[in-house]
Amino acid sequence: MKKHKKQPLKPKAMLNNVAKYAHHFNKSITFRDKTKYQRNTKHKHSSYSLCTACSA
């Protein structure tokens, strides 16, 4: 029977965690336009909100 030569063990591949998870974190973010004045309503569910008071 023929003896097999022992081949050298290959080192395990190093995992690059930065490249592995880059698609999760490299996302563009859109910001709201701050040049325009926008006022939030104090009571969203109230019938007397800013929008209805101005139109009446």
N, C-alpha and C positions, 0 to 999 in steps of 0.2 A: 504494500500500500504506500502511496506517495504522500510524503509529509508536506503540509502546506506551510509556507513561510508566514510568520506573523507580520502583518502590515502595521505600520505605525498608526496609532490612534489619532484621528483628526480632532483638533481642538474644537470645542463647541462654539458656534457662532455667537459673537457678542451682540446682545440686543441693544439697539439704539432707541431708548425710550422717547427721546425728543422727536426723532423722525417717525416713530411708531404712532404717536398721538398728535402729530402736528395738524392733521386734518380736523381735529376737534377744536383747536384753539386759534387757528389762523383764519378767522372769519371776520369779514368786514362788518362794521357797525354803522348804521345810519342814525344821524342825530337830527333832532327837530330844529327848524330854522329859528334861531334866536333873534333875528333882526325884526321879527314881527311881534307885536305885543299880543299876548294871549292871556286871558284871565280865566281862571277856573271858577266854576260855580261853587258856592259854599255848601248848598244843600241840593244835591242832584235830583232827589226824588220829590222835592217840594214843588207845588204848583206855582209858587212865586219865585221862580229863578230869575236870573239876570235877563235871559233871553225873552221871557214872557213879559217882564216888566217894561222892557224897552219898546216892545211892539204894541203894547196896550195904550 
